Amino acid sequence: MNPTLLDYLKSGSLYALPHHAISRVVYKLTRIESSLVAPAIRTFSKAFGVNLDEAKNPNPSSYKSFNAFFTREIKEELRPIEDSSIVSPVDGTVSQSGPVKDGRIFQAKGQDYTVQELLACSDEEAKRFANGQFATIYLSPKDYHRMHMPFKGDLREQVHVPGRLFSVAPHTVKTVSRIFSRNERVVANFDTEFGRLAMVLVGAINVAAIETVWDGLVTPPKGKTISRKDYASGDVVLDKGQEMGRFNMGSTVILVLESSSPVLSSKLVEGFPLKMGQAIS
């Protein structure tokens, strides 16, 4: 869909906002333990259509903080890991999916960005994905906010890339150029049976923290330079469907795959809904 005037107006207002300052306030507010937490959860769930019955603990009064609710576990039987080469790493909605063309990833009509700037990697590393494919999945406020492995991977490197925190809602994706390569993000690079896999966890305004299971809280603080952690020792190996991280508010996950990986499903078109563990190849 083409962006509308309203899309541009809504996105334009974000440029002047102090993204990180707002997100740090949200970070603190969502961790307050108070008698107001349960009413806030009920109000939020009603406003955004959260299905509390899917949670392992569906009782709003049992959560000590809003963030504990937001990063809630889900009943495992409701998210079976399907018998497919690649499964969805999250609950969410497809933003875009398709081939990497000339080292570039499609964002929206008239918008794209390079693999190299997204992954903050070398020319040689970017060439791995020259003829590969990608899938961009948006997590809305109502979604389950833990990320899982799309297939088995051996962690090689974690990269934290500081940046802005634009909203990643559909209207901004259509109108803010190179949004995913401009926003703060965590890149997890895995070696797999299908070659290199890059899982990119993109931050956004109100996304006050990104965690990985092997390193805990990666951001905040945001830092001012790109930081890298080497995991070449092979100590972190995660199976398909195993939890790999979580957003402490909603955002976007981007999978970038080498050409040797199974072809992603043609069903992965803009707006297609996904559940974690659902087959996508």
Secondary structure, DSSP 8 states (H G I E B T S, - for coil): ----HHHHHHHHTTTTS-HHHHHHHHHHHTT---TTHHHHHHHHHHHHT--GGGBSS--GGG-SSHHHHHT--B-GGGS---SSSSB-SSSEEEEEEEE-BTTEEEEETTEEEEHHHHHT--HHHHHTTTT-EEEEEE--TTS--EEE-SS-EEEEEEEEE--B----SHHHHHHSTTHHHHB-EEEEEEEETTEEEEEEEE--TT---EEETTTEEEESS--SS-EEEE-TT---EE-TT-EEEEESS--EEEEEE-TTS----TT--TT-EE-TT-B--
